[in-house]
Amino acid sequence: MRLAEAGWHTTIAARSAEGLEQAVARARDAGLELHPQQVDVTDEDSVRALFDRVAADGPLHLCVNNAGANSSRLLVKPARGDRPLQRYPLADWENTLRLCLTGVFLTGREAAAAMVEAGVPGTIVQISSAARGGAYGQSGYSAAKSGVDALTRTWALELAGHGIRVVGVAPGVISSEALHHHCERDPRHADYMERLRERIPARRWAEVREIADAVLFAAENSYLTGTTLEVDGGGLPDRV
Ligand SMILES: NC(=O)c1ccc[n+]([C@@H]2O[C@H](COP(=O)([O-])OP(=O)(O)OC[C@H]3O[C@@H](n4cnc5c(N)ncnc54)[C@H](OP(=O)(O)O)[C@@H]3O)[C@@H](O)[C@H]2O)c1
């Protein structure tokens, strides 16, 4: 919505047709137009088909790699009472890397291919995270986001000659509907998040718009490439 507001012809893509419809309706209520497309970023054929359909609207100038989800698990959780020692499940690790890193690889690769083929300059913006330097209980997520930063730097080097910039945006915790619902459903989580918030230098979460503004800045600042903008209120604590 922030991109559309700034005048970009904007496609939004996700798996759920219903979710897309809701987003389009919300934008329409705000006087904005979004063009919905279904995609699963973890599926190579689905991503290639998305970029083929988007090309029908004209050359691609910007791709924001946003799809991602956090998963919180300790590497090992010691045995307690009758419960045996627990290991970080391999399936969680693989699913997180598949969505948060392979998904970015596939969409970034197809965006670059579309821009190079069309011979137009463009920008790829990748949503990283303040967790990317390593974060307590987040082996898969922090490793994936660290990988996203590595792709940002690598692709900036490889694509600069084609006039393509690649920029990361690394949010701290965002004050999203999902966060509020989770906290309402689970008082223990709400308590944890409150303690976390108190230890962020800015003492508050990011507003969604503050992250969207950073994406817009990354999209429009023509000398910015190969770097990740930290939009995290001063950073997250190592542990709460
Ligand atoms: N929220 C935070 O506090 C926070 C902090 C730092 C970084 N981030 C990063 O910001 C990005 C967005 O996070 P968010 O909190 O806004 O998450 P969100 O509300 O869960 O939204 C994620 C979006 O990705 C889509 N998606 C998920 N899996 C997909 C797939 N396989 N293929 C295509 N689309 C898929 C979802 O739609 P469907 O389910 O319909 O596919 C949804 O639209 C993520 O990269 C996240 O890591 C978030």
The ligand as a Tripos MOL2 file, in Angstrom:
@<TRIPOS>MOLECULE
LIG
   48    52     1     0     0
SMALL
NO_CHARGES

@<TRIPOS>ATOM
      1 N1          6.7970   -9.0370   12.1410 N.am      1 LIG1
      2 C1          7.9850   -8.7180   12.6190 C.2       1 LIG1
      3 O1          8.1070   -8.2680   13.7720 O.2       1 LIG1
      4 C2          9.2030   -8.8760   11.7480 C.ar      1 LIG1
      5 C3         10.4500   -8.4680   12.2590 C.ar      1 LIG1
      6 C4         11.5800   -8.6030   11.4570 C.ar      1 LIG1
      7 C5         11.4610   -9.0900   10.1880 C.ar      1 LIG1
      8 N2         10.2370   -9.4790    9.7220 N.ar      1 LIG1
      9 C6         10.1690  -10.0170    8.3610 C.3       1 LIG1
     10 O2          9.2090   -9.2740    7.6290 O.3       1 LIG1
     11 C7          8.6300  -10.1070    6.6360 C.3       1 LIG1
     12 C8          7.1220  -10.0800    6.7410 C.3       1 LIG1
     13 O3          6.8000  -10.5400    8.0330 O.3       1 LIG1
     14 P1          5.3670  -10.3210    8.6740 P.3       1 LIG1
     15 O4          5.5420  -10.3090   10.1310 O.co2     1 LIG1
     16 O5          4.6580   -9.2190    7.9710 O.co2     1 LIG1
     17 O6          4.7280  -11.7280    8.3090 O.3       1 LIG1
     18 P2          3.2260  -12.1220    8.0140 P.3       1 LIG1
     19 O7          2.2740  -11.1230    8.5440 O.co2     1 LIG1
     20 O8          3.1070  -13.5510    8.4370 O.co2     1 LIG1
     21 O9          3.1690  -12.0480    6.4390 O.3       1 LIG1
     22 C9          3.9190  -12.9250    5.6620 C.3       1 LIG1
     23 C10         3.3960  -12.8550    4.2470 C.3       1 LIG1
     24 O10         4.1320  -13.8080    3.4690 O.3       1 LIG1
     25 C11         3.2080  -14.6240    2.7570 C.3       1 LIG1
     26 N3          3.8160  -15.9390    2.6130 N.ar      1 LIG1
     27 C12         4.1440  -16.8260    3.5840 C.ar      1 LIG1
     28 N4          4.6390  -17.9430    3.0420 N.ar      1 LIG1
     29 C13         4.6240  -17.7630    1.6960 C.ar      1 LIG1
     30 C14         5.0000  -18.5580    0.6020 C.ar      1 LIG1
     31 N5          5.5220  -19.7860    0.7610 N.pl3     1 LIG1
     32 N6          4.8490  -18.0490   -0.6480 N.ar      1 LIG1
     33 C15         4.3210  -16.8220   -0.8310 C.ar      1 LIG1
     34 N7          3.9610  -16.0050    0.1710 N.ar      1 LIG1
     35 C16         4.0990  -16.4830    1.4190 C.ar      1 LIG1
     36 C17         1.9510  -14.6490    3.6220 C.3       1 LIG1
     37 O11         0.7730  -14.8950    2.8560 O.3       1 LIG1
     38 P3          0.2260  -16.4050    2.6140 P.3       1 LIG1
     39 O12         0.2260  -17.0830    3.9380 O.co2     1 LIG1
     40 O13        -1.1220  -16.1990    2.0010 O.co2     1 LIG1
     41 O14         1.1670  -17.0260    1.6300 O.co2     1 LIG1
     42 C18         1.9270  -13.2090    4.1380 C.3       1 LIG1
     43 O15         1.3340  -12.3530    3.1880 O.3       1 LIG1
     44 C19         9.2310  -11.5130    6.8460 C.3       1 LIG1
     45 O16        10.3170  -11.6950    5.9700 O.3       1 LIG1
     46 C20         9.7060  -11.4450    8.2870 C.3       1 LIG1
     47 O17        10.7610  -12.3580    8.5190 O.3       1 LIG1
     48 C21         9.1020   -9.3860   10.4720 C.ar      1 LIG1
@<TRIPOS>BOND
     1     1     2 1
     2     2     3 2
     3     2     4 1
     4     4     5 ar
     5     4    48 ar
     6     5     6 ar
     7     6     7 ar
     8     7     8 ar
     9     8     9 1
    10     8    48 ar
    11     9    10 1
    12     9    46 1
    13    10    11 1
    14    11    12 1
    15    11    44 1
    16    12    13 1
    17    13    14 1
    18    14    15 2
    19    14    16 1
    20    14    17 1
    21    17    18 1
    22    18    19 2
    23    18    20 1
    24    18    21 1
    25    21    22 1
    26    22    23 1
    27    23    24 1
    28    23    42 1
    29    24    25 1
    30    25    26 1
    31    25    36 1
    32    26    27 ar
    33    26    35 ar
    34    27    28 ar
    35    28    29 ar
    36    29    30 ar
    37    29    35 ar
    38    30    31 1
    39    30    32 ar
    40    32    33 ar
    41    33    34 ar
    42    34    35 ar
    43    36    37 1
    44    36    42 1
    45    37    38 1
    46    38    39 2
    47    38    40 1
    48    38    41 1
    49    42    43 1
    50    44    45 1
    51    44    46 1
    52    46    47 1
@<TRIPOS>SUBSTRUCTURE
     1 LIG1         1 GROUP 0 **** ****
